[in-house]
Amino acid sequence: MGATSRTAAEVGSLDVITVSPGDPVAVAMERLIEESVEHLPVVDEAGRVVGMCTRTDIIRARTAQTSEERRQPAVLLRTLVDRGTRRPGG
């Protein structure tokens, strides 16, 4: 049987690693790394596929999170400085 006559069910994996919609990005990242897969189907409680999480998705999410974390100390410092320079009633 040639590759063109085989079905997706015949060549697909039956042991699929998944994540739930509410799983943190860190959980998805761990599964991708531990299982050496490139994609994780996002499956709801009923077992329906509601999305797909890829390595690229996780890299983008972590990059955005890291950027936000880097900005937070500066925002906190500015807030503290602003509070320290304000005078009561003014």
C-alpha positions in Angstrom: 0.0 0.0 0.0 1.6 3.3 -1.1 1.7 6.5 0.9 -0.9 8.1 -1.3 -3.5 5.4 -0.6 -3.1 5.3 3.2 -5.5 7.2 5.4 -4.7 9.8 8.0 -6.0 7.3 10.7 -3.5 4.8 9.5 -0.5 7.1 9.7 -1.6 9.2 12.7 -0.7 8.7 16.3 -3.3 7.3 18.6 -1.4 8.3 21.8 -1.8 12.1 21.4 -0.4 14.4 24.1 -2.9 17.2 24.8 -3.5 20.2 27.0 -6.7 21.7 28.4 -7.8 25.2 27.6 -7.1 26.4 31.2 -3.6 24.9 31.5 -0.8 27.4 32.0 1.6 28.0 29.2 4.3 26.5 31.4 2.4 23.2 31.4 2.2 23.2 27.6 5.9 24.0 27.3 6.8 21.1 29.7 4.7 18.7 27.6 6.2 19.8 24.3 9.7 19.3 25.7 9.1 16.1 27.6 7.3 14.4 24.8 9.4 15.9 22.0 6.4 17.0 20.0 5.8 20.2 17.9 2.1 20.6 18.4 -0.4 20.0 21.3 -4.1 19.8 20.6 -6.1 21.8 23.1 -8.9 19.6 24.2 -12.0 20.5 26.3 -13.6 18.4 29.1 -15.7 16.6 26.5 -12.7 15.6 24.5 -13.3 18.0 21.6 -10.4 19.7 20.0 -10.9 23.4 20.5 -7.5 24.6 19.3 -3.8 23.8 18.6 -0.8 25.0 20.7 2.5 25.0 18.8 6.1 25.6 19.9 5.9 29.0 18.2 2.8 29.9 20.2 4.6 29.1 23.4 7.7 31.1 22.4 5.5 34.1 21.6 3.6 33.8 24.9 6.8 33.5 26.9 8.5 36.4 25.0 5.5 38.6 25.8 5.5 37.5 29.4 9.2 38.1 29.8 8.8 41.6 28.3 6.0 42.4 30.7 8.0 41.1 33.7 10.9 43.3 32.6 8.7 46.4 32.5 7.0 45.7 35.9 10.0 46.7 38.1 10.2 50.0 36.3 6.5 50.7 36.6 6.6 49.8 40.3 9.7 52.1 40.9 8.0 55.0 39.1 4.8 54.4 41.2 6.8 54.4 44.4 8.8 57.5 43.4 5.6 59.3 42.4 4.0 58.5 45.8 7.0 59.7 47.6 7.1 63.0 45.8 3.4 63.9 46.3 2.5 66.1 49.2 -0.6 65.5 51.2 -3.5 67.6 49.8 -1.6 68.5 46.7 
